[in-house]
Amino acid sequence: MPTAKARPAAASLKQLGTTTALPSTPAEALLERIPDPHPDKRYLARFAVPEFTTLCPITGQPDFAHLVIDYVPGRWLVESKSLKLYLGAFRNHGAFHEDCTLSIAGRLEILLKPRWLRIAGYWYPRGGIPIDVFWQTGAPPRGVWIPDTGVAPYRGRG
């Protein structure tokens, strides 16, 4: 049963609890946020996205990544359905690995204004070369446990 505290935040959401089509592009996606019910605490929230898909902007071939998005909330949390729809919008979007990874980080940073944010993009090999892209807003806040991303570096077949 949702708490009374959660109801007002959910009332302002446009996608949660409704049938929502996948946005055509990441720019068209509506990323939503809700107030952090614990703004006085410092903690890490993590989204692991093991099946992220986008397209090569030159060849149109699919590219795949395992993304790990970590953030220490300030006043806001990202609403997870809107994040799933936003990330799904990359499926038919052409962009290089670095651009996808940093665009996601930038959009979340603007939306959430977190105390700290990092994204790790572990891209599967293209042309035999895996590309990993990492970015963070700065040093993590003191006293927050920041676990390893848990994604092994690419080792090929052995």
Kinemage of the C-alpha trace (Angstrom):
@kinemage 1
@onewidth
@group {chain A} dominant
@subgroup {mainchain}
@vectorlist {calphas} color= white
{ca met a 1} P 0.000 0.000 0.000
{ca pro a 2} L 1.532 3.370 -0.969
{ca thr a 3} L 2.163 5.711 1.884
{ca ala a 4} L 0.371 9.025 2.155
{ca lys a 5} L 3.772 10.647 1.702
{ca ala a 6} L 4.212 9.007 -1.735
{ca arg a 7} L 0.772 9.814 -3.157
{ca pro a 8} L 1.249 13.566 -3.844
{ca ala a 9} L 4.519 12.918 -5.672
{ca ala a 10} L 2.978 10.197 -7.834
{ca ala a 11} L -0.026 12.381 -8.687
{ca ser a 12} L 2.170 14.703 -10.742
{ca leu a 13} L 3.606 11.890 -12.889
{ca lys a 14} L 2.317 11.592 -16.449
{ca gln a 15} L 3.560 8.083 -17.373
{ca leu a 16} L 3.450 5.911 -14.260
{ca gly a 17} L 0.280 3.827 -14.148
{ca thr a 18} L -0.601 4.524 -17.778
{ca thr a 19} L 0.073 2.808 -21.061
{ca thr a 20} L 2.913 4.801 -22.570
{ca ala a 21} L 4.400 4.331 -26.027
{ca leu a 22} L 8.156 4.173 -26.447
{ca pro a 23} L 9.355 7.655 -27.461
{ca ser a 24} L 10.648 7.968 -31.027
{ca thr a 25} L 13.865 9.669 -29.927
{ca pro a 26} L 15.668 10.348 -26.646
{ca ala a 27} L 14.988 14.083 -27.117
{ca glu a 28} L 11.234 13.394 -27.193
{ca ala a 29} L 11.314 11.244 -24.056
{ca leu a 30} L 9.786 12.660 -20.902
{ca leu a 31} L 12.089 12.021 -17.961
{ca glu a 32} L 10.213 12.500 -14.713
{ca arg a 33} L 11.341 12.997 -11.145
{ca ile a 34} L 9.806 12.735 -7.711
{ca pro a 35} L 10.874 14.324 -4.431
{ca asp a 36} L 13.354 12.258 -2.435
{ca pro a 37} L 11.487 11.133 0.702
{ca his a 38} L 14.843 11.072 2.531
{ca pro a 39} L 16.646 14.278 1.486
{ca asp a 40} L 18.466 14.376 4.828
{ca lys a 41} L 20.224 11.056 4.163
{ca arg a 42} L 23.132 10.380 1.843
{ca tyr a 43} L 22.780 7.121 -0.010
{ca leu a 44} L 23.495 5.650 -3.417
{ca ala a 45} L 20.796 4.709 -5.933
{ca arg a 46} L 21.844 2.436 -8.803
{ca phe a 47} L 20.296 1.524 -12.123
{ca ala a 48} L 21.893 -1.387 -13.974
{ca val a 49} L 20.936 -1.575 -17.632
{ca pro a 50} L 22.443 -4.802 -19.012
{ca glu a 51} L 20.663 -4.676 -22.383
{ca phe a 52} L 21.035 -1.072 -23.572
{ca thr a 53} L 20.740 -0.776 -27.347
{ca thr a 54} L 21.400 2.004 -29.832
{ca leu a 55} L 22.474 2.283 -33.459
{ca cys a 56} L 25.784 3.165 -35.061
{ca pro a 57} L 25.206 6.601 -36.620
{ca ile a 58} L 27.211 5.646 -39.723
{ca thr a 59} L 26.267 2.039 -40.512
{ca gly a 60} L 22.894 1.795 -38.764
{ca gln a 61} L 24.023 -1.474 -37.194
{ca pro a 62} L 22.952 -2.141 -33.591
{ca asp a 63} L 25.309 -1.443 -30.720
{ca phe a 64} L 24.884 -2.921 -27.255
{ca ala a 65} L 26.071 -1.853 -23.825
{ca his a 66} L 25.772 -2.639 -20.170
{ca leu a 67} L 25.194 0.685 -18.414
{ca val a 68} L 25.518 1.315 -14.693
{ca ile a 69} L 24.087 4.613 -13.453
{ca asp a 70} L 24.869 5.554 -9.841
{ca tyr a 71} L 23.726 8.716 -8.106
{ca val a 72} L 23.521 10.209 -4.655
{ca pro a 73} L 20.196 12.033 -4.620
{ca gly a 74} L 19.739 15.602 -3.557
{ca arg a 75} L 16.097 16.672 -3.570
{ca trp a 76} L 15.006 14.432 -6.459
{ca leu a 77} L 14.776 10.805 -7.559
{ca val a 78} L 14.342 9.733 -11.168
{ca glu a 79} L 11.070 7.915 -11.783
{ca ser a 80} L 12.106 4.503 -13.072
{ca lys a 81} L 9.418 3.966 -15.727
{ca ser a 82} L 10.326 7.270 -17.361
{ca leu a 83} L 14.007 6.278 -17.243
{ca lys a 84} L 13.213 2.938 -18.923
{ca leu a 85} L 11.267 4.708 -21.673
{ca tyr a 86} L 14.042 7.279 -22.143
{ca leu a 87} L 16.723 4.594 -22.417
{ca gly a 88} L 14.501 2.542 -24.726
{ca ala a 89} L 14.240 5.537 -27.072
{ca phe a 90} L 17.916 5.030 -27.939
{ca arg a 91} L 16.989 1.743 -29.655
{ca asn a 92} L 16.384 3.495 -32.992
{ca his a 93} L 18.706 6.441 -32.384
{ca gly a 94} L 22.078 6.730 -34.076
{ca ala a 95} L 24.930 7.983 -31.881
{ca phe a 96} L 28.471 7.037 -30.979
{ca his a 97} L 29.143 5.252 -27.689
{ca glu a 98} L 30.669 8.283 -26.020
{ca asp a 99} L 27.780 10.522 -27.087
{ca cys a 100} L 25.116 8.109 -25.808
{ca thr a 101} L 26.820 7.652 -22.456
{ca leu a 102} L 27.458 11.350 -21.852
{ca ser a 103} L 24.035 12.426 -23.145
{ca ile a 104} L 22.339 10.162 -20.609
{ca ala a 105} L 24.538 11.501 -17.816
{ca gly a 106} L 23.911 15.110 -18.835
{ca arg a 107} L 20.156 14.707 -18.998
{ca leu a 108} L 20.060 13.070 -15.559
{ca glu a 109} L 22.336 15.699 -14.066
{ca ile a 110} L 20.084 18.524 -15.292
{ca leu a 111} L 16.886 16.769 -14.180
{ca leu a 112} L 17.997 15.592 -10.757
{ca lys a 113} L 20.730 17.988 -9.651
{ca pro a 114} L 22.172 15.102 -7.624
{ca arg a 115} L 24.848 15.394 -4.975
{ca trp a 116} L 26.880 13.037 -7.161
{ca leu a 117} L 26.358 11.057 -10.362
{ca arg a 118} L 28.433 8.601 -12.348
{ca ile a 119} L 27.750 6.510 -15.393
{ca ala a 120} L 29.719 3.544 -16.655
{ca gly a 121} L 29.086 2.411 -20.210
{ca tyr a 122} L 30.532 -1.001 -21.004
{ca trp a 123} L 30.073 -1.291 -24.762
{ca tyr a 124} L 30.301 -4.611 -26.518
{ca pro a 125} L 32.964 -4.855 -29.225
{ca arg a 126} L 32.502 -3.124 -32.548
{ca gly a 127} L 35.122 -4.087 -35.108
{ca gly a 128} L 36.799 -6.221 -32.461
{ca ile a 129} L 37.315 -3.311 -30.035
{ca pro a 130} L 35.194 -2.815 -26.911
{ca ile a 131} L 34.737 0.808 -25.904
{ca asp a 132} L 34.111 1.637 -22.251
{ca val a 133} L 32.981 5.152 -21.323
{ca phe a 134} L 33.058 6.471 -17.746
{ca trp a 135} L 32.017 9.854 -16.369
{ca gln a 136} L 31.187 11.354 -12.996
{ca thr a 137} L 30.350 14.768 -11.621
{ca gly a 138} L 33.298 14.872 -9.205
{ca ala a 139} L 34.436 13.198 -6.026
{ca pro a 140} L 31.739 11.145 -4.302
{ca pro a 141} L 30.311 12.580 -1.089
{ca arg a 142} L 32.071 11.500 2.087
{ca gly a 143} L 30.438 8.709 4.009
{ca val a 144} L 28.563 7.192 1.064
{ca trp a 145} L 29.351 3.611 0.127
{ca ile a 146} L 30.129 3.538 -3.593
{ca pro a 147} L 30.367 -0.116 -4.654
{ca asp a 148} L 32.216 -1.305 -7.707
{ca thr a 149} L 30.032 -1.330 -10.810
{ca gly a 150} L 30.187 -5.129 -10.845
{ca val a 151} L 30.786 -5.344 -14.586
{ca ala a 152} L 33.878 -7.259 -15.600
{ca pro a 153} L 36.136 -5.750 -18.259
{ca tyr a 154} L 35.861 -7.375 -21.652
{ca arg a 155} L 37.991 -10.519 -21.933
{ca gly a 156} L 37.031 -11.952 -25.273
{ca arg a 157} L 36.395 -15.639 -25.413
{ca gly a 158} L 38.687 -16.748 -22.662
